Amino acid sequence: MNPQEKQRIQVESAKISLLWSNPHAYEIANMLLKRHHLHCHCELTTLQNIGEAAAVRVANGTKIIVSRGDGARRKIQEKVSVPVVSVKYSFSDFAAAIDAARQYGERIAMVVFTQDLFEVVKRENFFWHMQTTLIYVRDSESARSEIKKLIQEGVDVIIGGGSTKAVAQEFNIPVIMFGANEHAIFEAIEEAVHTLHRLEEQELQYQTILRVIESASHGMMIIDRDGIISNINHAARKLLGLPREVVGQAYQDCVPFPQIVVQTLAGTHYNNYLFEYHDSYLVLNSLPILLEGKPQGIVMNIQGGEDVQTLEKKLRKRVSGTGQIAKYRFQDIIGTSERISQAKRWAMTYAGVDSTVLICGDSGTGKELFAQSIHNASPRRHAPFVAVNCAAFPESLLESELFGYVKGAFTGANPEGKSGIFEQAHKGTIFLDEIGEMPLSLQSRLLRVIQEREVTRIGGQTVIPVDIRIITATNRDLFAEVKEGNFRKDLYYRLNVLTLRLPALQEHKEDIILLANHFIKDFNEKYGRHITGLSAAAADMLTSHQYYGNIRELSNIMERLVILSRNSELSASDVQSALSEQSETQPLPAMQIRPSFAERERIVQALEYSGNCQAKAAELLGISRTTLWRKMKKYGLSLPG
């Protein structure tokens, strides 16, 4: 046992009580506690009183009880609900008892109250040098009957545990209790410490969950598999008008949506379910808690209409990104390599026509930079440029963001209605980033907009013509997604009219120093620094680095260098320090996922590769965490624990 483990056992032992009806076991236990500096409570009592002794100890803070014998364990568990660790019997326990019994005569009987102990005694009996009578009894009444028979047959002495002793003493026959083994007692103490440690970890997890539930701004309620409300936070009680005493009651007596509970316990998921309650509307998400695929309870999230409206406003403000202005032009694209020069030439050509453009490239390669540059070089440059990230919105909000909605379309919406981004981009350009993450249910509506150049708001009947140019971007292989059924084939060919493929930074490494110097200049201005450039060794180190995050990663590294460097020229040691810090946060290397893998298997592989970290798995797959969560739910995948 290492010193840290020993110290932990000493500290946690104060929450353990050792209760004995066997004096020999009590003496050995006390000796062990002194030898190992343990703080367990150790007490000698009678078998009849051991349950009451356990209740007193639990009332004083005991979390685990150590004792020996099935009779003792049963009496303890009648009084308290804490775990009981039993000391195992060994050959030496029986041998010591037999040696002590022989002083009363050679006719010895053992009477035991448990089948397990009977089997152990029967097995060990083979090794004894004298014959003993073995008797298994189920209770005190049968023990009295058997002991009467043994006395009539001339037995000299009885051996057994505390239960046997309590009965045999009624007949005035010598009784020897089983011996006690030092190693077995200490092993039980160690097991009690480990059990206590696991219990405290579980209690910490439970209390953490309770804190999370209670601190949530939206309503949360948990119902177990028997339909009993096991937890509900203040927000949910307020929304549903329920008292605190509702915990422990059956859902039929409390919740206004019993059928939803029934269906969820059967395995049905409810997302954004809208229902009217007390002259207002609530939005409900109800998910089954699954264990080996079987529902074991329910987690419910409940929001009021005002909460939904607030969430929508926050998301729109955060995700709309660049608003309706494209600020980048082709001259802002840094690079003189053939790959970048070719991409710029193609993009300039595309800017002169109105066809749909699909920009493909890894994260951080500058897809939106090229999209804005195409718009600013096009005849539509004086009209709006509206960008939206398809992966950043939940499906329900993405639909309203794209197509808008009329007044009263749904609870929590803007009372005046809202125009979608297709309307907002009229006469201009709409940029749909991460188009591969768009749900299938919305892909058909997007296809219709591309074909007909007209939209209909959610909840409305009026067809609104739109004059737009569409640019999309993705870091995924859309053709592979089409083959796997994750992306509509007809939409793919509508989007893939003009394709612009952007190279990863590793494919145009000759631009790295040019980009690095550009970033030095920008960050000098931003932070008021005066970095003059890179040493030759620093430049070599930057060029040889593997940029999994592409240009975005290089930008992060240079920003760190400009902020932290104390020299006018960035040295190799500066770069090495920045790269060391970067290695702790950079994404994992791209996974070699075979194209033939189905989407579910790719997600499983990514989770395994990333150690079940959703953020890293999403980055490996080239999707957002929101999309990964949605797909995991679709395929019934969950993280361990």
C-alpha distance (Angstrom), angle and dihedral (degrees) to the residues before:
residue distance angle dihedral
M1 . . .
N2 3.81 . .
P3 3.85 120.6 .
Q4 3.82 93.8 -106.8
E5 3.79 92.4 52.6
K6 3.81 91.1 46.8
Q7 3.79 91.9 51.1
R8 3.80 91.8 49.0
I9 3.80 91.3 51.9
Q10 3.82 90.7 50.0
V11 3.81 92.3 52.3
E12 3.80 97.0 43.8
S13 3.81 94.6 42.8
A14 3.82 90.1 81.1
K15 3.81 88.1 75.4
I16 3.83 92.3 56.6
S17 3.81 126.4 85.5
L18 3.82 125.0 -161.2
L19 3.82 112.6 -153.0
W20 3.82 121.0 -173.4
S21 3.76 138.7 -178.9
N22 3.82 89.5 -178.4
P23 3.85 112.7 80.8
H24 3.80 92.9 -156.1
A25 3.81 91.8 54.3
Y26 3.80 89.3 46.9
E27 3.82 91.8 54.1
I28 3.81 93.4 47.8
A29 3.82 91.5 47.7
N30 3.82 91.9 52.1
M31 3.79 90.3 49.8
L32 3.82 91.2 51.1
L33 3.79 92.8 48.7
K34 3.81 91.5 53.5
R35 3.80 93.4 44.6
H36 3.83 94.5 51.6
H37 3.83 96.3 34.7
L38 3.79 92.2 -120.1
H39 3.80 122.8 165.0
C40 3.81 100.6 -147.7
H41 3.79 118.9 138.6
C42 3.84 108.0 -115.5
E43 3.79 120.1 -166.0
L44 3.81 137.2 173.8
T45 3.80 114.0 -147.3
T46 3.77 139.5 148.2
L47 3.78 124.2 -86.3
Q48 3.82 89.4 -115.5
N49 3.82 92.4 54.5
I50 3.81 100.4 37.4
G51 3.83 93.2 96.6
E52 3.82 92.5 54.1
A53 3.83 90.0 46.1
A54 3.82 89.1 53.7
A55 3.82 91.4 50.7
V56 3.81 90.8 53.0
R57 3.81 92.0 50.0
V58 3.81 93.4 48.4
A59 3.80 89.4 50.5
N60 3.82 86.5 55.6
G61 3.82 94.3 53.1
T62 3.81 105.7 -83.4
K63 3.82 112.4 152.9
I64 3.84 101.0 178.8
I65 3.81 131.7 30.0
V66 3.81 125.7 -154.3
S67 3.80 119.2 -159.7
R68 3.79 140.6 136.2
G69 3.75 134.0 -116.9
D70 3.79 133.2 39.5
G71 3.80 92.2 -106.6
A72 3.79 91.4 56.2
R73 3.79 92.1 45.8
R74 3.82 92.3 51.7
K75 3.81 93.5 49.2
I76 3.82 91.2 48.0
Q77 3.79 93.4 49.3
E78 3.82 90.5 49.8
K79 3.81 88.0 63.7
V80 3.81 106.5 32.4
S81 3.80 138.7 27.8
V82 3.81 99.6 -145.7
P83 3.84 118.1 113.3
V84 3.81 117.4 -86.2
V85 3.82 118.9 -149.0
S86 3.81 112.8 -156.7
V87 3.80 122.7 -147.5
K88 3.78 110.3 -125.3
Y89 3.80 121.4 -122.6
S90 3.82 118.8 -121.6
F91 3.80 137.6 -168.3
S92 3.80 91.5 -99.4
D93 3.83 90.2 58.0
F94 3.82 90.6 59.2
A95 3.81 95.1 39.3
A96 3.82 92.5 52.8
A97 3.80 90.8 49.0
I98 3.83 91.9 50.1
D99 3.80 91.7 49.7
A100 3.80 89.9 51.8
A101 3.82 91.9 45.7
R102 3.82 95.2 52.9
Q103 3.80 91.4 73.6
Y104 3.83 87.0 70.7
G105 3.80 95.9 49.1
E106 3.78 144.7 -69.3
R107 3.81 97.2 -86.9
I108 3.81 101.7 88.6
A109 3.81 129.8 169.9
M110 3.79 130.2 -169.2
V111 3.80 118.6 -152.0
V112 3.82 117.0 -168.7
F113 3.80 131.6 -179.7
T114 3.83 101.5 -152.0
Q115 3.77 131.5 64.1
D116 3.82 91.8 -138.9
L117 3.80 92.5 54.5
F118 3.81 90.5 45.4
E119 3.81 90.5 55.5
V120 3.81 91.2 49.0
V121 3.82 92.6 49.4
K122 3.80 91.4 46.6
R123 3.80 90.9 51.5
E124 3.80 94.4 47.3
N125 3.83 91.9 45.5
F126 3.80 88.4 78.9
F127 3.80 90.2 69.7
W128 3.81 97.9 49.9
H129 3.81 119.2 100.5
M130 3.75 93.8 -137.3
Q131 3.77 135.6 49.9
T132 3.81 118.9 -107.1
T133 3.77 130.7 -176.1
L134 3.83 113.0 -117.9
I135 3.80 119.7 -154.3
Y136 3.83 127.3 -178.3
V137 3.81 116.0 -159.2
R138 3.79 129.9 -178.9
D139 3.79 100.7 -152.6
S140 3.82 144.6 -2.8
E141 3.80 93.9 -85.9
S142 3.81 93.6 55.8
A143 3.83 88.8 43.5
R144 3.83 90.3 57.2
S145 3.79 90.7 50.6
E146 3.81 93.6 49.4
I147 3.81 94.7 45.2
K148 3.83 90.2 51.4
K149 3.81 89.0 55.1
L150 3.81 92.2 47.1
I151 3.84 91.3 52.3
Q152 3.79 90.2 49.1
E153 3.80 88.9 51.5
G154 3.80 90.4 54.3
V155 3.81 102.7 -104.1
D156 3.81 110.4 171.2
V157 3.83 101.0 -157.7
I158 3.82 141.1 8.5
I159 3.81 124.6 -137.9
G160 3.81 122.5 -163.1
G161 3.75 148.2 107.1
G162 3.77 131.7 -72.2
S163 3.83 94.4 -69.8
T164 3.81 91.4 51.0
K165 3.80 91.6 48.8
A166 3.80 92.4 50.8
V167 3.83 91.4 56.3
A168 3.83 99.3 36.5
Q169 3.79 92.7 54.2
E170 3.79 88.3 66.0
F171 3.85 88.9 67.8
N172 3.80 98.6 49.0
I173 3.80 93.7 -120.3
P174 3.81 122.9 137.6
V175 3.83 112.2 -94.6
I176 3.79 125.2 -162.8
M177 3.79 118.3 -167.5
F178 3.76 121.3 -141.9
G179 3.79 115.2 -91.3
A180 3.78 124.2 -111.5
N181 3.80 128.2 -120.1
E182 3.81 119.2 -141.4
H183 3.78 94.2 -148.7
A184 3.82 93.2 49.6
I185 3.80 92.1 50.6
F186 3.81 93.7 49.8
E187 3.80 90.3 45.4
A188 3.82 88.8 54.9
I189 3.81 90.9 49.8
E190 3.81 90.5 51.8
E191 3.80 90.2 48.4
A192 3.80 89.4 51.0
V193 3.82 90.7 52.5
H194 3.81 92.0 50.0
T195 3.81 91.0 46.8
L196 3.80 89.9 49.8
H197 3.80 90.3 50.4
R198 3.81 91.3 52.7
L199 3.80 91.5 46.8
E200 3.79 91.8 52.0
E201 3.80 91.3 48.6
Q202 3.80 89.6 51.7
E203 3.80 90.8 47.0
L204 3.82 90.3 51.2
Q205 3.80 90.6 51.1
Y206 3.79 90.6 47.9
Q207 3.80 93.5 49.4
T208 3.82 89.9 46.9
I209 3.79 90.1 53.9
L210 3.81 90.5 48.6
R211 3.82 90.4 51.7
V212 3.80 91.8 48.7
I213 3.79 91.5 49.6
E214 3.78 94.7 47.3
S215 3.81 94.6 44.3
A216 3.82 94.0 50.9
S217 3.79 113.0 113.0
H218 3.82 91.2 -143.8
G219 3.78 125.7 61.2
M220 3.80 118.2 -84.9
M221 3.79 128.5 -175.2
I222 3.82 132.4 174.6
I223 3.80 122.6 -156.9
D224 3.80 121.1 -173.2
R225 3.81 125.9 -134.9
D226 3.81 90.8 -92.0
G227 3.79 91.0 58.3
I228 3.82 95.3 -106.1
I229 3.81 119.3 140.0
S230 3.79 103.5 -120.8
N231 3.81 97.9 175.4
I232 3.79 139.9 4.5
N233 3.78 128.9 171.6
H234 3.79 129.8 -135.6
A235 3.83 93.8 -101.8
A236 3.82 92.4 55.9
R237 3.82 92.8 45.9
K238 3.79 89.3 51.3
L239 3.82 94.2 48.4
L240 3.80 92.8 47.5
G241 3.80 97.3 35.3
L242 3.80 93.9 -122.3
P243 3.84 128.7 151.2
R244 3.81 124.1 -121.9
E245 3.81 88.8 -109.4
V246 3.80 90.1 70.7
V247 3.84 90.2 93.4
G248 3.79 108.4 102.1
Q249 3.80 94.7 25.6
A250 3.81 127.3 114.1
Y251 3.81 114.9 -97.8
Q252 3.84 91.9 -125.6
D253 3.81 89.1 68.6
C254 3.80 96.2 48.5
V255 3.80 120.6 23.8
P256 3.82 123.7 73.9
F257 3.83 93.8 -143.6
P258 3.84 105.8 57.8
Q259 3.80 93.8 153.8
I260 3.81 90.5 58.8
V261 3.81 89.2 54.7
V262 3.81 91.6 50.0
Q263 3.79 92.8 49.8
T264 3.82 93.9 45.1
L265 3.80 91.5 50.5
A266 3.80 85.2 54.8
G267 3.82 89.9 55.6
T268 3.82 104.0 -92.8
H269 3.83 119.0 140.6
Y270 3.82 119.9 -143.0
N271 3.80 118.3 -161.6
N272 3.80 123.2 -175.7
Y273 3.81 92.0 -13.4
L274 3.81 108.2 179.8
F275 3.80 121.0 -149.4
E276 3.79 136.1 163.9
Y277 3.80 118.5 -118.8
H278 3.81 128.4 172.5
D279 3.83 95.1 -16.7
S280 3.81 93.3 -48.4
Y281 3.78 137.9 80.9
L282 3.78 129.1 -112.0
V283 3.81 129.8 -167.4
L284 3.80 114.9 -140.6
N285 3.80 132.0 -163.8
S286 3.81 112.2 -172.0
L287 3.81 120.0 -176.9
P288 3.82 129.0 176.7
I289 3.80 118.9 -124.2
L290 3.80 103.4 -128.1
L291 3.79 129.5 -153.9
E292 3.80 113.9 -177.5
G293 3.79 87.6 -17.3
K294 3.82 95.1 -54.1
P295 3.84 123.3 112.0
Q296 3.80 112.2 -110.9
G297 3.78 98.0 171.3
I298 3.80 144.3 -34.9
V299 3.79 137.6 -92.8
M300 3.79 114.3 -158.2
N301 3.80 129.5 -168.3
I302 3.79 116.2 -163.3
Q303 3.80 125.7 -169.3
G304 3.77 133.3 179.0
G305 3.79 122.2 -130.5
E306 3.81 92.2 -104.1
D307 3.82 90.8 55.0
V308 3.81 91.3 53.1
Q309 3.80 91.5 50.0
T310 3.82 91.6 49.5
L311 3.82 91.2 49.5
E312 3.77 91.4 50.5
K313 3.81 91.9 51.9
K314 3.81 92.7 49.0
L315 3.78 92.9 48.7
R316 3.77 93.2 48.4
K317 3.80 91.6 49.9
R318 3.82 92.4 47.7
V319 3.80 100.1 41.4
S320 3.78 103.0 38.1
G321 3.80 84.8 80.7
T322 3.78 110.6 173.5
G323 3.78 94.8 23.9
Q324 3.82 113.4 -149.5
I325 3.79 99.6 -38.0
A326 3.80 127.2 88.7
K327 3.82 106.9 -151.3
Y328 3.82 101.3 176.8
R329 3.80 127.8 83.2
F330 3.77 134.1 -175.4
Q331 3.80 91.5 -94.1
D332 3.83 87.3 61.9
I333 3.81 90.6 62.2
I334 3.82 105.7 96.0
G335 3.80 118.9 -149.0
T336 3.80 141.9 87.3
S337 3.81 99.8 -166.0
E338 3.77 119.2 119.9
R339 3.83 92.5 -112.1
I340 3.81 94.1 54.0
S341 3.79 93.2 39.1
Q342 3.80 90.3 52.7
A343 3.81 91.4 48.5
K344 3.81 90.3 51.4
R345 3.82 91.8 48.8
W346 3.81 91.7 51.9
A347 3.81 91.7 45.3
M348 3.82 92.0 50.8
T349 3.79 88.9 51.7
Y350 3.81 91.0 50.1
A351 3.81 90.4 50.4
G352 3.82 90.1 66.1
V353 3.81 94.5 59.7
D354 3.79 134.0 53.6
S355 3.80 101.2 -130.1
T356 3.80 123.3 125.5
V357 3.82 114.0 -90.6
L358 3.81 126.2 -151.1
I359 3.82 112.7 -159.9
C360 3.81 113.6 -161.2
G361 3.78 126.1 -170.2
D362 3.79 145.7 113.5
S363 3.79 121.7 -78.3
G364 3.80 111.3 -76.6
T365 3.82 97.4 25.2
G366 3.82 94.8 112.5
K367 3.79 105.1 -100.9
E368 3.82 95.2 154.5
L369 3.82 90.2 44.5
F370 3.81 89.0 59.4
A371 3.83 92.5 42.8
Q372 3.81 91.8 54.6
S373 3.80 91.2 44.9
I374 3.82 91.3 52.6
H375 3.80 89.9 50.7
N376 3.81 93.7 48.1
A377 3.82 91.1 50.7
S378 3.80 93.4 47.2
P379 3.81 130.8 87.7
R380 3.82 86.5 -106.2
R381 3.82 93.8 62.6
H382 3.84 93.1 112.6
A383 3.82 92.0 53.9
P384 3.82 127.5 75.3
F385 3.80 124.1 -67.2
V386 3.82 106.6 -154.2
A387 3.80 119.8 -172.0
V388 3.78 129.6 -170.6
N389 3.79 131.5 174.9
C390 3.81 107.0 -134.8
A391 3.81 92.1 -159.6
A392 3.80 95.9 55.3
F393 3.83 98.9 65.2
P394 3.79 129.6 70.3
E395 3.79 108.8 -116.6
S396 3.80 95.4 -104.4
L397 3.81 93.5 51.6
L398 3.82 93.8 42.0
E399 3.80 89.2 59.1
S400 3.79 92.7 52.7
E401 3.82 90.3 43.8
L402 3.79 92.4 53.9
F403 3.80 101.0 39.1
G404 3.81 105.0 19.4
Y405 3.80 124.7 -141.7
V406 3.78 140.3 -112.4
K407 3.80 127.0 -116.1
G408 3.81 111.6 -68.0
A409 3.81 93.8 9.0
F410 3.80 91.0 139.4
T411 3.78 140.3 -13.7
G412 3.78 115.2 -79.7
A413 3.81 94.0 23.9
N414 3.79 123.8 127.0
P415 3.82 104.6 -77.7
E416 3.81 90.0 -134.3
G417 3.82 94.9 49.9
K418 3.79 125.2 -119.2
S419 3.78 137.3 -112.2
G420 3.81 117.0 -124.2
I421 3.79 124.1 -127.5
F422 3.79 91.9 -100.0
E423 3.81 87.9 63.3
Q424 3.80 91.7 41.8
A425 3.81 90.7 53.4
H426 3.82 93.8 51.9
K427 3.82 109.4 147.7
G428 3.79 89.0 5.8
T429 3.81 140.5 69.1
I430 3.78 131.0 -70.2
F431 3.81 116.9 -155.5
L432 3.82 115.5 -158.9
D433 3.79 107.4 -166.9
E434 3.83 119.9 -161.7
I435 3.79 90.6 14.1
G436 3.80 89.5 170.4
E437 3.82 88.6 70.6
M438 3.80 94.3 59.5
P439 3.84 110.6 118.7
L440 3.80 115.7 -111.6
S441 3.79 90.5 -119.8
L442 3.83 90.3 64.3
Q443 3.80 96.5 40.2
S444 3.81 91.5 75.4
R445 3.82 91.0 53.5
L446 3.81 90.9 48.6
L447 3.81 90.0 50.5
R448 3.79 90.0 54.3
V449 3.81 91.6 50.9
I450 3.82 90.4 51.7
Q451 3.80 92.5 47.6
E452 3.81 100.2 40.9
R453 3.83 101.0 24.6
E454 3.79 89.9 -137.5
V455 3.83 135.2 104.7
T456 3.79 137.9 -159.4
R457 3.78 119.8 -150.7
I458 3.80 120.1 -125.0
G459 3.79 108.6 -87.2
G460 3.80 92.5 11.5
Q461 3.80 136.3 107.2
T462 3.79 101.2 -159.0
V463 3.81 116.7 105.4
I464 3.82 110.9 -139.3
P465 3.84 118.1 -158.8
V466 3.83 115.1 -138.1
D467 3.78 130.6 -167.3
I468 3.80 105.6 -154.5
R469 3.75 142.6 147.7
I470 3.83 113.1 -139.0
I471 3.81 124.8 -146.0
T472 3.80 118.6 177.5
A473 3.78 132.5 -174.1
T474 3.79 135.5 -163.0
N475 3.79 140.2 170.5
R476 3.79 91.1 -155.9
D477 3.82 134.1 84.4
L478 3.80 98.7 -105.1
F479 3.80 93.1 -173.5
A480 3.81 89.5 58.1
E481 3.81 88.7 47.9
V482 3.81 89.0 52.9
K483 3.81 91.2 53.0
E484 3.81 90.6 50.2
G485 3.79 92.8 49.3
N486 3.80 96.1 -112.5
F487 3.81 96.1 112.9
R488 3.79 130.0 39.3
K489 3.79 113.3 -105.7
D490 3.83 94.2 -145.9
L491 3.81 91.7 49.9
Y492 3.81 91.3 48.5
Y493 3.81 91.9 57.3
R494 3.80 91.4 45.0
L495 3.81 90.5 54.3
N496 3.80 97.0 39.2
V497 3.80 96.8 68.0
L498 3.80 95.0 113.6
T499 3.80 116.9 18.4
L500 3.77 125.4 -160.9
R501 3.81 115.6 -172.0
L502 3.80 115.7 -163.0
P503 3.82 117.5 -154.4
A504 3.77 123.7 -124.7
L505 3.81 113.7 -112.2
Q506 3.81 89.3 -107.7
E507 3.82 87.5 63.8
H508 3.81 94.4 58.2
K509 3.79 103.1 31.5
E510 3.80 90.1 153.0
D511 3.84 86.8 76.2
I512 3.81 94.9 55.5
I513 3.82 97.5 91.2
L514 3.80 91.7 42.2
L515 3.81 89.2 53.0
A516 3.81 91.9 43.6
N517 3.82 92.4 54.5
H518 3.80 89.7 47.0
F519 3.81 90.5 53.8
I520 3.82 90.9 46.6
K521 3.79 89.1 56.5
D522 3.82 93.1 47.8
F523 3.79 94.7 47.2
N524 3.80 92.6 44.5
E525 3.80 87.6 59.6
K526 3.80 93.3 43.1
Y527 3.80 97.0 49.2
G528 3.81 101.3 27.1
R529 3.81 93.2 -114.9
H530 3.83 129.2 146.0
I531 3.80 106.3 -145.0
T532 3.82 108.4 159.9
G533 3.79 99.3 -164.2
L534 3.80 146.9 -78.8
S535 3.77 131.6 -47.8
A536 3.82 116.2 -124.1
A537 3.81 91.4 -107.2
A538 3.80 91.3 48.9
A539 3.80 90.6 50.1
D540 3.80 91.2 50.8
M541 3.79 90.8 49.9
L542 3.81 92.4 51.0
T543 3.80 91.6 47.5
S544 3.79 93.7 51.4
H545 3.82 94.7 47.9
Q546 3.82 118.4 109.2
Y547 3.84 107.4 -121.9
Y548 3.77 107.6 -156.9
G549 3.80 89.2 166.5
N550 3.84 92.1 48.7
I551 3.82 119.2 -152.6
R552 3.78 92.4 -12.9
E553 3.79 89.9 58.8
L554 3.82 91.6 48.6
S555 3.81 89.2 51.0
N556 3.82 90.8 52.4
I557 3.80 91.5 49.9
M558 3.80 92.9 49.6
E559 3.80 92.3 47.6
R560 3.80 89.3 53.1
L561 3.81 90.9 48.4
V562 3.80 94.2 50.0
I563 3.81 92.5 48.5
L564 3.81 97.8 44.8
S565 3.80 104.7 33.8
R566 3.81 117.1 102.8
N567 3.82 94.3 -169.1
S568 3.77 129.7 80.0
E569 3.80 90.5 -129.8
L570 3.79 120.1 49.0
S571 3.80 109.9 -122.1
A572 3.79 133.0 -155.6
S573 3.81 89.8 -104.3
D574 3.82 89.9 54.0
V575 3.79 90.3 52.3
Q576 3.79 92.4 44.9
S577 3.81 90.4 53.2
A578 3.80 92.3 48.6
L579 3.81 92.2 47.9
S580 3.81 90.8 49.4
E581 3.79 90.4 55.9
Q582 3.80 90.0 43.8
S583 3.80 91.7 55.0
E584 3.81 90.0 64.1
T585 3.81 92.9 57.5
Q586 3.81 107.2 25.3
P587 3.80 119.1 111.0
L588 3.77 121.0 -96.5
P589 3.81 117.9 -92.6
A590 3.77 114.0 -84.2
M591 3.77 111.1 -83.5
Q592 3.75 120.6 -122.7
I593 3.79 95.4 -129.3
R594 3.78 112.2 174.3
P595 3.83 112.1 -120.2
S596 3.79 89.7 -133.2
F597 3.81 91.6 65.4
A598 3.79 114.8 107.0
E599 3.79 115.5 -119.5
R600 3.81 93.6 -105.8
E601 3.81 91.7 54.0
R602 3.82 91.4 47.6
I603 3.80 89.8 53.7
V604 3.82 91.7 48.0
Q605 3.82 90.1 49.2
A606 3.80 92.3 48.9
L607 3.80 92.2 49.9
E608 3.80 91.1 49.5
Y609 3.82 92.0 47.0
S610 3.80 92.1 49.9
G611 3.80 95.8 45.8
N612 3.84 91.1 -109.3
C613 3.81 92.3 -58.9
Q614 3.82 105.5 147.5
A615 3.80 94.5 -158.6
K616 3.82 92.9 54.0
A617 3.80 92.8 41.3
A618 3.82 90.7 52.9
E619 3.80 90.0 50.1
L620 3.79 91.3 50.1
L621 3.78 90.9 51.2
G622 3.79 92.7 44.9
I623 3.80 94.5 -121.3
S624 3.78 136.0 109.5
R625 3.80 123.9 -95.9
T626 3.81 89.0 -114.0
T627 3.79 90.9 56.3
L628 3.80 92.5 44.6
W629 3.80 90.4 51.8
R630 3.81 90.3 49.5
K631 3.80 92.5 49.9
M632 3.83 92.8 45.7
K633 3.78 88.4 53.9
K634 3.80 90.2 47.6
Y635 3.81 92.4 54.4
G636 3.81 96.2 38.6
L637 3.81 94.1 -112.5
S638 3.78 123.3 152.9
L639 3.78 137.5 172.8
P640 3.83 121.1 -106.6
G641 3.80 113.0 -89.2
